[in-house]
Amino acid sequence: MGFDVTFADFSVDPARSANAEVRYHGARFAGSHVALSAGGSVTLDFEVAHLKDVPQATLTVTALVSKLGSSPGHAPMDVLLQGEVLAGGLTVPGGGDLPHDNVFAVPGDLLGPGTNTLEIRSSAEASSMLWLYRITLDPVWERGRSERARTAEAARDSVFTYRTERRPAHAASAPWQAAPRLLFHIDRDERSLPAQLGWRTEDGAESAISFQANMSDFHGCHRAADGTAYEYRGLLTDRRPFSEETPNLAASPLYRFTTEEGWGGRWHASGELRLLVDDGGALVDRVTWRDQRGNSGTAVLHAPDAEVEATGVEASEEFDDGGEGADNLLESHHGKWLAFEDTARLDFTLARPAAVASYSLTSANDCADRDPRDWTLYGSHDGRTWTPLDTRSGETFPERHHTREFHLRTTAAPYGHYRLDITRNSGAGETQLARVRFAEAPAGRAFTGYYQRHNEGPIGYRGTPVAAPAVPVVAPRVAAELESAVASLAATAEALAALAAQLRRR
């Protein structure tokens, strides 16, 4: 490789660069570019190591000529390498809003070992400004390498804040009104800046915006929760790298997802997705984006499935010979559990200890007088010692195969065993149920959607909340011993306090 990644990005001040020292003459930073007046120049000093590896280089200068009143403007550009003219009096298109890539072949024999000097100069005869956005330089066999590195470097600053304004749609003469600031961060670890962004909030408001390539500003539209449509625009006020403190900047939460992509008939593990959009309104429930490489995606947020799997159940009584055993309670078909008693007990073992926040019971296919009416739910670490968690009385099921959900009034500890102790049914000599389910409180939010890479078809895309750091689980016996030790220490402390009080009285 003859020289390292080489670029200068003038969309920020100071310029973002690699393998380049930048010098200015008659030039100033103008928000998204460097503006060169007549005779102004930008000079890059860059290093070349092995000339034999560089038969030719590819130089790309991205520039635009400013307008001059109603005319397109005029600011010819000279390109010099080691003082020799590569291009002289080049007329860069002007009058538009988008900069142009001007590509040049650089003969390898113009490059020298060590420091080389590239100069971009605006003609002394220029009547308007030459706007310079970026410069990249690559060995001919690696064209595009420096541009990819530049965009990746720019994408590291991925938390954006904009000052925004709105005005009613189809009211061009109406003044723009200040609106809440917009803060967002979307990162699939692909090191690419967003080009477009759309989102909907839980109150029904929607927005869709498109960015300048350097992210300096955006324009788009907004529809309020009441249906009123607005033009929407924003100006960049802050940009920074992501850090763990980022959520403190926003009223809305930062969502972090472990993701999967669906293709080839199954799901495949993918990278982490971080998602934050805060426009000063309600929480987002849908986000759509497209990045500057042409990749796009949509994420619809929802509560994750909080059901906890039960791997086994034992009943005090069951009609197993008739196919109506307790195992049916764990299935999704319309089977049932039947006990020939008016009271019964069901002991469930979970796949893992879980702090159950709710549970649901589904009535069976017939005989409403067999439905449970009074019961208590217990939790246990070891399946021997039980703690009461929830007690119900006088409950009814209005229909057959009707599911009712019951929420615990306080958060339970993470138990591995749960007991449903039915102390009274609705009057029959038998008791029955179709299903029993347990659920934790949802942790964060999940999403479902799609993802589409540039020049490829769409694929499935889904995510679940990033798991919190694991907390060691204390074995039940150890937990009991710790509780006993704490109680003993408390009693000892109380005795010592009493002794100290006696000594003081003496």
C-alpha positions as CSV (number, residue, x, y, z in Angstrom):
1,M,0.0,0.0,0.0
2,G,1.6,3.3,-1.1
3,F,-0.2,5.6,1.4
4,D,-2.7,5.5,4.1
5,V,-6.4,6.5,4.0
6,T,-6.3,10.1,3.0
7,F,-9.2,12.6,3.3
8,A,-10.2,16.0,4.5
9,D,-13.9,16.6,5.5
10,F,-14.8,20.3,5.6
11,S,-18.4,19.7,7.0
12,V,-17.0,20.3,10.5
13,D,-14.7,22.9,12.1
14,P,-11.9,22.0,12.5
15,A,-11.9,19.8,9.4
16,R,-12.0,16.0,10.0
17,S,-9.0,14.5,8.3
18,A,-6.7,11.4,7.9
19,N,-3.1,11.4,6.6
20,A,-3.5,15.1,5.9
21,E,-2.5,18.4,7.4
22,V,-4.8,21.2,6.2
23,R,-3.9,24.8,5.6
24,Y,-6.2,27.7,4.4
25,H,-5.8,31.0,2.6
26,G,-8.7,33.2,1.9
27,A,-11.1,30.6,3.1
28,R,-13.6,30.3,6.0
29,F,-15.8,27.6,7.5
30,A,-19.4,28.1,6.4
31,G,-21.5,25.6,8.3
32,S,-21.3,22.6,5.9
33,H,-18.3,23.5,3.8
34,V,-15.3,25.8,3.4
35,A,-16.0,28.9,1.3
36,L,-13.1,30.1,-0.8
37,S,-13.1,33.7,-2.1
38,A,-11.3,34.7,-5.3
39,G,-7.7,33.6,-5.0
40,G,-8.4,31.6,-1.9
41,S,-7.0,28.1,-1.4
42,V,-7.0,24.9,0.7
43,T,-3.7,23.0,0.9
44,L,-3.3,19.4,2.0
45,D,0.1,17.9,3.0
46,F,-0.1,14.1,2.9
47,E,2.5,11.3,3.2
48,V,3.4,8.6,0.7
49,A,5.5,5.6,1.7
50,H,6.0,3.2,-1.2
51,L,5.8,4.7,-4.7
52,K,6.2,1.4,-6.4
53,D,2.7,0.5,-5.2
54,V,1.1,3.6,-6.7
55,P,1.1,3.6,-10.5
56,Q,-1.8,6.1,-10.4
57,A,-4.0,7.7,-7.7
58,T,-7.6,8.8,-7.8
59,L,-8.4,12.2,-6.5
60,T,-12.0,13.3,-5.7
61,V,-12.8,16.9,-4.9
62,T,-16.4,17.5,-3.9
63,A,-17.4,21.2,-4.6
64,L,-20.1,23.6,-5.6
65,V,-20.1,27.2,-6.9
66,S,-22.3,29.6,-5.0
67,K,-25.0,31.6,-6.8
68,L,-24.5,35.2,-7.9
69,G,-27.9,36.8,-7.6
70,S,-30.1,34.9,-10.2
71,S,-27.0,33.6,-12.1
72,P,-25.3,30.2,-11.3
73,G,-22.2,32.0,-10.2
74,H,-18.6,31.7,-11.5
75,A,-15.6,30.4,-9.6
76,P,-13.2,28.3,-11.7
77,M,-11.0,25.8,-9.8
78,D,-7.4,25.0,-10.1
79,V,-5.9,21.7,-8.8
80,L,-2.2,21.5,-8.2
81,L,0.0,18.7,-7.0
82,Q,3.6,19.4,-6.0
83,G,3.1,22.8,-7.6
84,E,2.1,21.2,-11.0
85,V,-1.3,21.9,-12.5
86,L,-3.5,18.8,-12.7
87,A,-6.5,20.8,-13.8
88,G,-6.7,24.6,-14.5
89,G,-9.7,26.8,-14.8
90,L,-12.1,23.9,-14.2
91,T,-15.7,25.2,-14.2
92,V,-17.5,23.5,-11.4
93,P,-21.3,23.5,-11.8
94,G,-23.0,26.1,-9.8
95,G,-26.5,27.4,-9.0
96,G,-27.8,24.2,-7.4
97,D,-28.0,22.9,-3.9
98,L,-26.0,19.6,-4.2
99,P,-22.2,19.5,-4.4
100,H,-20.5,17.7,-7.3
101,D,-17.8,15.0,-7.2
102,N,-14.9,16.0,-9.5
103,V,-12.7,13.0,-10.1
104,F,-9.1,13.2,-11.4
105,A,-6.5,10.7,-12.3
106,V,-3.1,11.5,-10.6
107,P,-0.1,10.0,-12.4
108,G,2.1,8.1,-10.0
109,D,5.2,9.9,-11.1
110,L,3.9,13.1,-9.7
111,L,4.0,11.6,-6.2
112,G,7.2,11.7,-4.2
113,P,8.3,9.7,-1.1
114,G,7.5,11.5,2.1
115,T,5.4,14.7,2.2
116,N,3.3,15.6,-0.8
117,T,1.3,18.8,-1.3
118,L,-2.1,19.1,-2.9
119,E,-3.6,22.5,-3.4
120,I,-7.2,23.4,-4.4
121,R,-7.4,27.1,-5.5
122,S,-10.3,29.4,-6.5
123,S,-9.4,31.5,-9.5
124,A,-8.5,35.1,-8.9
125,E,-11.1,35.9,-11.6
126,A,-13.9,34.3,-9.6
127,S,-17.0,36.4,-9.2
128,S,-18.7,34.1,-6.5
129,M,-17.6,31.7,-3.9
130,L,-16.1,28.2,-4.4
131,W,-17.6,25.9,-1.8
132,L,-15.4,22.9,-0.9
133,Y,-17.0,20.0,0.9
134,R,-14.4,17.2,1.0
135,I,-11.3,15.8,-0.7
136,T,-10.3,12.1,-0.9
137,L,-7.2,10.5,-2.4
138,D,-6.7,6.7,-3.0
139,P,-4.3,4.4,-4.9
140,V,-6.1,3.6,-8.2
141,W,-6.6,-0.1,-7.2
142,E,-8.4,1.0,-4.0
143,R,-10.8,3.7,-5.2
144,G,-13.4,4.6,-2.6
145,R,-11.4,3.4,0.3
146,S,-10.9,6.9,1.8
147,E,-14.5,7.8,1.2
148,R,-15.7,4.8,3.1
149,A,-13.3,5.6,5.9
150,R,-14.5,9.2,6.0
151,T,-18.1,8.3,6.3
152,A,-17.3,5.7,9.0
153,E,-15.4,8.3,11.0
154,A,-18.2,10.8,10.6
155,A,-20.7,8.2,11.8
156,R,-19.0,7.8,15.1
157,D,-20.7,11.0,16.2
158,S,-24.1,9.4,16.0
159,V,-26.1,11.4,18.6
160,F,-27.8,14.4,17.0
161,T,-29.6,17.4,18.4
162,Y,-31.6,19.8,16.2
163,R,-33.3,23.1,16.8
164,T,-36.6,22.8,15.0
165,E,-39.4,24.9,13.5
166,R,-42.9,24.2,12.0
167,R,-45.4,26.0,10.0
168,P,-48.9,25.0,8.8
169,A,-48.9,23.0,5.5
170,H,-49.8,25.0,2.3
171,A,-49.1,28.3,4.1
172,A,-45.9,29.5,2.5
173,S,-46.5,33.0,3.8
174,A,-47.0,31.9,7.4
175,P,-44.0,32.5,9.7
176,W,-42.1,29.5,11.0
177,Q,-42.8,28.8,14.7
178,A,-40.2,27.3,17.2
179,A,-40.9,23.7,18.0
180,P,-39.4,21.3,20.5
181,R,-35.8,20.2,19.9
182,L,-35.2,16.8,18.2
183,L,-32.7,14.4,19.6
184,F,-32.1,11.0,18.0
185,H,-29.6,8.1,17.8
186,I,-30.0,5.1,15.5
187,D,-27.1,2.7,15.3
188,R,-26.8,-0.9,13.9
189,D,-23.0,-0.6,14.1
190,E,-22.8,-0.2,10.4
191,R,-21.0,3.1,10.6
192,S,-23.3,4.9,8.2
193,L,-25.1,8.2,8.7
194,P,-28.9,8.4,8.3
195,A,-30.3,10.0,5.1
196,Q,-34.0,9.8,6.0
197,L,-35.9,9.3,9.3
198,G,-39.6,8.7,10.0
199,W,-41.3,8.0,13.3
200,R,-44.8,7.8,14.9
201,T,-45.5,8.4,18.6
202,E,-48.0,6.7,20.9
203,D,-50.5,9.5,20.6
204,G,-50.7,9.1,16.8
205,A,-48.4,12.0,15.8
206,E,-46.1,11.3,12.8
207,S,-43.0,12.9,11.3
208,A,-40.8,12.2,8.3
209,I,-37.6,14.1,7.5
210,S,-34.6,14.0,5.1
211,F,-31.1,15.3,5.9
212,Q,-28.3,17.1,4.1
213,A,-25.4,14.8,3.5
214,N,-23.4,16.4,6.2
215,M,-26.3,16.3,8.7
216,S,-26.2,20.1,9.1
217,D,-30.0,20.5,8.7
218,F,-33.2,18.6,7.7
219,H,-36.5,19.3,6.0
220,G,-39.7,17.3,6.2
221,C,-43.3,17.2,7.5
222,H,-45.1,16.6,10.7
223,R,-48.7,15.6,11.5
224,A,-49.9,16.4,15.0
225,A,-52.0,14.0,17.1
226,D,-55.1,16.1,16.2
227,G,-54.4,15.6,12.4
228,T,-53.0,19.0,11.7
229,A,-50.2,18.9,9.0
230,Y,-47.0,21.0,9.2
231,E,-43.9,21.7,7.3
232,Y,-41.0,20.7,9.5
233,R,-37.3,21.8,9.5
234,G,-34.3,21.7,11.8
235,L,-30.8,23.0,12.2
236,L,-28.0,20.9,13.8
237,T,-27.0,22.3,17.2
238,D,-25.0,19.4,18.7
239,R,-23.5,16.2,17.6
240,R,-21.5,13.7,19.8
241,P,-20.5,10.1,20.1
242,F,-22.7,7.6,21.9
243,S,-22.0,7.0,25.5
244,E,-23.8,5.2,28.3
245,E,-24.8,8.7,29.6
246,T,-26.7,9.5,26.4
247,P,-30.2,8.6,27.8
248,N,-29.8,11.4,30.4
249,L,-30.1,13.9,27.5
250,A,-33.6,12.8,26.6
251,A,-37.1,12.5,28.2
252,S,-37.6,9.4,26.0
253,P,-35.7,6.2,26.8
254,L,-32.9,4.7,24.8
255,Y,-33.9,1.3,23.5
256,R,-31.2,-1.4,23.1
257,F,-32.2,-4.5,21.3
258,T,-30.6,-7.9,20.7
259,T,-31.7,-8.5,17.1
260,E,-32.3,-11.3,14.6
261,E,-32.6,-11.3,10.8
262,G,-35.0,-13.7,9.1
263,W,-33.8,-15.2,5.8
264,G,-33.4,-18.7,4.4
265,G,-36.4,-20.0,6.3
266,R,-35.1,-19.3,9.8
267,W,-33.9,-16.6,12.1
268,H,-30.2,-15.7,12.4
269,A,-28.5,-13.7,15.2
270,S,-27.6,-10.1,14.2
271,G,-25.9,-7.2,16.0
272,E,-27.3,-4.8,18.6
273,L,-29.6,-2.0,17.6
274,R,-29.7,1.2,19.6
275,L,-32.7,3.4,19.1
276,L,-33.6,6.8,20.5
277,V,-36.0,9.4,19.0
278,D,-37.2,12.3,21.3
279,D,-39.2,15.1,19.6
280,G,-40.6,16.5,22.8
281,G,-43.9,14.6,22.5
282,A,-45.1,11.1,23.4
283,L,-42.9,8.0,23.3
284,V,-42.2,6.6,19.8
285,D,-43.9,3.3,18.8
286,R,-42.6,3.1,15.2
287,V,-39.3,4.2,13.6
288,T,-38.3,4.0,9.9
289,W,-34.9,4.9,8.5
290,R,-32.7,4.9,5.4
291,D,-28.9,5.5,5.7
292,Q,-26.5,7.1,3.2
293,R,-25.5,3.7,1.8
294,G,-29.0,2.9,0.8
295,N,-29.8,0.5,3.6
296,S,-33.3,0.8,5.2
297,G,-35.4,-0.6,8.0
298,T,-38.5,-0.3,10.1
299,A,-39.0,-1.2,13.7
300,V,-42.5,-1.3,15.3
301,L,-42.1,-1.3,19.1
302,H,-44.3,-3.4,21.4
303,A,-44.3,-5.1,24.8
304,P,-42.2,-8.3,24.7
305,D,-43.7,-11.6,25.5
306,A,-43.4,-11.9,29.3
307,E,-44.8,-15.5,29.6
308,V,-42.6,-17.8,31.7
309,E,-42.4,-21.4,30.7
310,A,-43.6,-24.0,33.2
311,T,-41.8,-27.3,32.5
312,G,-43.8,-29.5,34.9
313,V,-46.9,-29.7,37.1
314,E,-48.1,-32.1,39.8
315,A,-51.7,-32.3,41.0
316,S,-53.2,-33.6,44.2
317,E,-55.8,-35.4,42.1
318,E,-56.2,-35.9,38.3
319,F,-58.3,-38.0,35.9
320,D,-55.2,-39.3,34.0
321,D,-56.9,-42.4,32.7
322,G,-59.5,-40.3,30.9
323,G,-56.8,-38.1,29.3
324,E,-57.6,-35.2,31.6
325,G,-54.3,-35.0,33.6
326,A,-52.6,-31.9,34.9
327,D,-50.1,-31.9,32.0
328,N,-52.9,-30.5,29.8
329,L,-52.7,-27.3,31.7
330,L,-49.3,-26.6,30.0
331,E,-50.6,-27.2,26.5
332,S,-52.4,-24.9,24.0
333,H,-55.1,-27.3,22.9
334,H,-58.5,-27.5,24.3
335,G,-57.8,-30.4,26.7
336,K,-58.3,-30.0,30.4
337,W,-57.3,-31.1,33.9
338,L,-60.1,-32.7,36.0
339,A,-59.9,-33.7,39.7
340,F,-62.7,-35.7,41.4
341,E,-62.6,-33.3,44.5
342,D,-64.1,-29.9,45.3
343,T,-60.7,-28.7,46.4
344,A,-57.3,-29.4,44.8
345,R,-53.7,-28.4,44.7
346,L,-51.5,-27.8,41.6
347,D,-47.7,-27.5,41.9
348,F,-45.8,-25.9,39.0
349,T,-42.1,-26.0,38.3
350,L,-40.7,-23.2,36.0
351,A,-37.9,-23.5,33.5
352,R,-36.1,-20.8,35.5
353,P,-36.8,-18.8,38.7
354,A,-39.0,-15.9,37.8
355,A,-40.6,-13.0,39.7
356,V,-44.2,-13.6,38.5
357,A,-46.2,-10.4,38.2
358,S,-49.4,-12.0,36.9
359,Y,-51.0,-15.4,36.2
360,S,-53.9,-16.5,34.1
361,L,-56.5,-19.3,34.4
362,T,-58.6,-20.6,31.6
363,S,-62.0,-22.3,32.3
364,A,-62.6,-25.8,30.8
365,N,-65.1,-26.9,28.2
366,D,-68.2,-27.7,30.4
367,C,-69.8,-27.6,33.9
368,A,-69.3,-24.1,35.2
369,D,-69.9,-25.4,38.7
370,R,-66.5,-27.1,38.5
371,D,-64.7,-23.7,38.0
372,P,-62.3,-22.6,40.9
373,R,-63.9,-19.9,43.0
374,D,-61.5,-19.4,46.0
375,W,-57.7,-20.0,45.9
376,T,-54.3,-18.9,47.0
377,L,-51.1,-18.7,44.9
378,Y,-47.8,-19.6,46.7
379,G,-44.2,-19.3,45.7
380,S,-41.3,-21.5,46.8
381,H,-37.5,-21.7,46.2
382,D,-37.2,-25.4,47.0
383,G,-40.7,-26.9,46.5
384,R,-41.0,-27.4,50.3
385,T,-41.4,-24.1,52.0
386,W,-44.2,-21.9,50.5
387,T,-44.9,-18.2,50.7
388,P,-48.4,-16.9,50.0
389,L,-48.4,-14.4,47.2
390,D,-52.1,-13.8,46.1
391,T,-55.5,-14.8,47.5
392,R,-58.8,-14.7,45.6
393,S,-62.4,-15.4,46.6
394,G,-65.7,-15.4,44.9
395,E,-64.2,-15.4,41.4
396,T,-66.2,-16.6,38.4
397,F,-65.7,-17.4,34.7
398,P,-68.5,-16.1,32.5
399,E,-67.9,-18.4,29.5
400,R,-66.3,-21.7,28.6
401,H,-62.6,-21.5,27.6
402,H,-62.6,-18.0,29.0
403,T,-59.2,-16.7,30.2
404,R,-58.9,-14.4,33.2
405,E,-55.6,-12.7,34.2
406,F,-54.8,-11.9,37.8
407,H,-52.1,-9.5,38.8
408,L,-50.1,-9.7,42.0
409,R,-50.5,-6.7,44.3
410,T,-46.8,-6.8,45.2
411,T,-43.8,-7.9,43.2
412,A,-42.8,-11.5,44.0
413,A,-39.3,-12.8,44.5
414,P,-37.9,-14.9,41.7
415,Y,-39.3,-18.3,42.7
416,G,-38.8,-21.5,40.8
417,H,-42.0,-23.2,42.0
418,Y,-45.5,-21.9,42.2
419,R,-48.5,-23.6,43.9
420,L,-52.2,-22.9,43.1
421,D,-54.2,-24.1,46.2
422,I,-57.9,-24.2,45.2
423,T,-59.9,-24.2,48.5
424,R,-63.4,-23.9,47.0
425,N,-65.0,-24.4,43.6
426,S,-68.4,-23.3,42.3
427,G,-70.4,-26.1,43.8
428,A,-69.7,-29.3,42.0
429,G,-67.9,-32.4,43.4
430,E,-65.2,-32.0,40.8
431,T,-62.7,-29.2,39.9
432,Q,-61.3,-28.4,36.5
433,L,-59.3,-26.0,34.4
434,A,-58.1,-25.8,30.8
435,R,-54.8,-23.8,31.1
436,V,-52.6,-22.0,33.6
437,R,-50.0,-19.5,32.6
438,F,-47.4,-17.3,34.5
439,A,-45.9,-14.0,33.3
440,E,-43.3,-11.6,34.5
441,A,-43.5,-7.8,34.2
442,P,-42.3,-6.9,30.7
443,A,-38.7,-5.7,30.7
444,G,-38.3,-2.8,28.2
445,R,-39.8,-3.1,24.7
446,A,-39.3,-5.5,21.8
447,F,-39.7,-4.7,18.1
448,T,-40.7,-6.4,14.9
449,G,-40.1,-5.0,11.4
450,Y,-37.9,-5.5,8.3
451,Y,-34.4,-4.6,7.1
452,Q,-33.2,-4.1,3.5
453,R,-29.6,-3.8,2.4
454,H,-28.8,-1.8,-0.6
455,N,-29.5,-3.8,-3.8
456,E,-31.0,-6.7,-1.9
457,G,-34.5,-7.7,-1.0
458,P,-36.2,-7.1,2.3
459,I,-35.7,-9.6,5.2
460,G,-37.4,-10.1,8.5
461,Y,-36.0,-8.1,11.4
462,R,-36.9,-8.4,15.1
463,G,-35.4,-7.6,18.5
464,T,-35.8,-8.1,22.2
465,P,-34.5,-5.9,25.0
466,V,-30.8,-6.3,25.8
467,A,-30.5,-8.4,28.9
468,A,-29.5,-6.7,32.1
469,P,-26.2,-7.8,33.6
470,A,-26.6,-11.1,35.3
471,V,-27.2,-11.0,39.0
472,P,-25.9,-14.1,40.9
473,V,-28.8,-16.2,42.2
474,V,-28.3,-17.4,45.8
475,A,-29.3,-21.0,46.3
476,P,-32.4,-21.4,48.5
477,R,-30.5,-23.1,51.3
478,V,-27.8,-20.4,51.3
479,A,-30.5,-17.7,51.3
480,A,-32.2,-19.3,54.3
481,E,-28.8,-19.5,56.1
482,L,-28.1,-15.8,55.3
483,E,-31.6,-14.8,56.6
484,S,-30.9,-16.7,59.8
485,A,-27.5,-15.1,60.2
486,V,-28.9,-11.6,59.7
487,A,-31.6,-12.3,62.3
488,S,-28.9,-13.6,64.8
489,L,-26.8,-10.5,64.2
490,A,-29.8,-8.3,64.8
491,A,-30.6,-10.1,68.1
492,T,-26.9,-9.8,69.2
493,A,-26.9,-6.1,68.3
494,E,-30.1,-5.6,70.4
495,A,-28.5,-7.4,73.4
496,L,-25.4,-5.4,73.2
497,A,-27.4,-2.2,73.1
498,A,-29.3,-3.2,76.2
499,L,-26.0,-4.1,78.0
500,A,-24.5,-0.7,77.1
501,A,-27.6,1.0,78.5
502,Q,-27.2,-0.8,81.8
503,L,-23.6,0.1,82.0
504,R,-24.4,3.8,81.4
505,R,-27.0,3.7,84.3
506,R,-24.3,2.4,86.7
